[in-house]
Amino acid sequence: MLITLCYLYLWARWGRRPAALVRTTVQRLRASRCSFTFCGAAAQPRDARVCLSRGGRVFCVGESQCIDDLNKWALFLVSPFILEAEHIAFVTESIWVQGENLQRPSSSSDTIVKWSDCCLPLACRPGDPYQLIARASVDDFSKLGVAFLEDRLQMANGLIPQKIVSVHLQESALKELKDQASDTQARTLQPNGESPVESKPEPDAMEHMGRSDSQVLGSAPTQGKGSAPGGEPAGESDREVGSVEHCHLHLSSCHECLELENSTIESVKFASAENIPDLPYDYSSGLEGIADLSLEREGRRVNITGKAPNILLYVGSDSQDAQGRLQLVRSALADCVDTDCYTLYHLSPESALRDPWSDNCLLLVIATREPVPEDLSRKFMAYLSQGGKVLGLSSSFTLAGFRVMSKAPLQDTVQSLVFCKADQSRVKLSVLSSGGVYEGGPDQLLSLGKLQGHLDSEDEDRLIVQVPFGTRGGEAVLCQVHLELPPSSPIVQTQEDFDLLKSNNSRRYEVLKEILTTLGLSCDLTQVPALTPIYLLSVAEEIRVPLMQWLGKHVDPEGVIKSSKLSLKFVSSYTSEIEVTPSAIPVVTDMEAFSSENFDFEIYRQNLQTKKLGKTVLFAEVTPTTMSLLDGLMFEMPQEMGLIAIAARQTQGKGRGRNVWLSPKGCALSTLLVSIPLRSHLGQRIPFVQHLMSLAVVEAVRSIPEYQDINLRVKWPNDIYYSDLMKLGGVLVNSTLMGETFYILIGCGFNVTNSNPTICINDLITEYNKQHRAGLKPLRADYLIARTVTVLEKLMDTFQDEGPNGILPLYYKYWVHSAQQVSLGSPEGPKVWIVGLDDSGFLLVHQENGKVMTVHPDGNSFDMLRNLIVPKQQ
């Protein structure tokens, strides 16, 4: 009766405001230990009173629901959790849906609420339904409940929420788990029984770093001196907590430690595209002087047609829309062809009629929806009859009896395209349709070339055709898909469409390159940028003086420090006479001479808030790999110097195994040196280093005020992802044990401003601004590197003080694997559920028989979650 009266009072006060009603009900009644349930109306608990009903779902209050046996659950945390007074424990029941049956939350103007952003997962019980125990504040629990009622709640990995119910965790169950955890921790102490290294606890590791954010995020760098413009179980102790079987790989003897020397921890390469160098272009170029271009023009490749390597871009009348379209077409082509070998010119309607452009044109691109004037059309057809090549991008221009038919339902929508290459292989991708399709008679269809693209539908409407013309080799490839538009185009309206197009962006470029190659252009981007000297920069003067003193004692008479990989020659200044090679690189010690368009040292210095890490910078515009730069210094230089190597571009970036790639401009590239005592929490769990670094990148972005909803996440073991869709960064860790200390090089690269061909952080910010009408500023690589190093140091300190439990709640908040299914051994192997990390940083999975076990990668070079293997027991 009391509950009913409370409900009537709240309804009279709050009316139709469900969020306020739910929150106030929970706040007022939670002390009575009643249970709050959000579920479908048909699943309403017996004797529960309904407080709110929306769209076939209800919020109701009933008798207390208790959980007294947590041994049936797989815990996410290494030690048992403590439920604070202001938190509510609850169970979420979900069903698992895959593929085409996957239903996403209904789209509306309201914001989608991600389950993992509002609570801390504590334990799970895979099955049907899949159950998760979590804890949340009253506000967040209410937020989850309202989102469930309004069909705005999003789970991970195909889980569809069916019910949320608050529960009371019996103290007896918590005490039993606490006793088990105490025994567990006692068995994971150092091999000689010594206590862990003591260190002073730090404040909250996740507090906001750097006071200059508002000045830095989108600001242009200022010019000034010294700154730039612009496994084996430990002791074979098998232990079990409930049904959880841990297979630890701690270091427990000198022999095991030495096995880790010079080893590379499992990792993957950065998300940046291979062999995509920076491609500059001149937006202001005109058509003047085309007829005077020489076939042997310096720096240009002579092509087999004998024509000057000019690509002419016709975008219609001289309007503001045409100028914007010109920039988009130019940008897309510049990402496909080497602009040191081809010149991209704007062909205006006046120039097309007046100037002798056809004799000096390798490719004519027509990219306008406007009808092509008849006199211009005759010019274009004459060019084709002389053996010319034409690319039509969403244009009304046609030839040889083909015509463009308009289909309004297709216009500016995302469609599935099947593209046939010249070798008859097929590519399936999502594209942005212009709304036009090509139609022609039987004779025209028989004359088509091998390139073609059609909708993946019953009608198979033609969106791309290759049309030969004349007897002299002329041909055109006509497209009614927006190959020239990036996924961030204003035409793309919804988050779902953006995600689809961005995940297919590399295939868009694959199709565009195939078309350009067929039309006679070379899309081989083989030019490697010239190596540059390194600059030695110090964040503080108190480090600079001892650093120079140390160098004076350790360089040879010629100022050189040698390692097995390269020689660093320290010089006060750099001149062009000093050679820079992959094996011998000059290091300039004069900070006053430093200037860079890609790295503002002052921004880096202001935002680095560390006690030790990242204080001494080796910066290069272009270097083979930042990993090698620290090789000769890592064991000799005092650790308080805090060495970090940063580059704008790499020519031999290192990935797992022997992977090598060219890192494009716009990537944040660095290698950080850290030292970790062997007899410490982290020294006994070195695989966690890669987890900490990838977590630091995500937290560095999402801890910036107002950037907390930028959907950047971690993927085990060392990837940085956009949602669970696309990779935009990665971590590589090399560790060496000398005596009682691990010397570790942490290489990290993540895309900040380089949108193509995958995705970057600023893409996510741009899309967030568009979807939420926000005004977040784009970020800079120098700023994010400094914040990442700052967060990493705090995470490492927390780990050394508290062990894995100190960082796992934040890691689980951002990771993409909640309730994910993977296969053991092979794609056809048994299915298991990922439930968390074990004490050594490896994956814990839940088997169908109810047991939880540790699994490792099989060492393949492509996907660390493929073909997981169970380690041998010794």
Order of alpha helices (4+ residues) and beta strands (2+ residues): alpha-alpha-beta-beta-beta-beta-beta-beta-beta-beta-beta-alpha-beta-beta-alpha-alpha-beta-beta-alpha-beta-beta-alpha-beta-alpha-beta-alpha-beta-beta-beta-beta-beta-alpha-beta-beta-beta-alpha-alpha-beta-alpha-beta-beta-beta-alpha-beta-alpha-beta-beta-beta-alpha-beta-beta-beta-beta-alpha-alpha-alpha-beta-beta-beta-beta
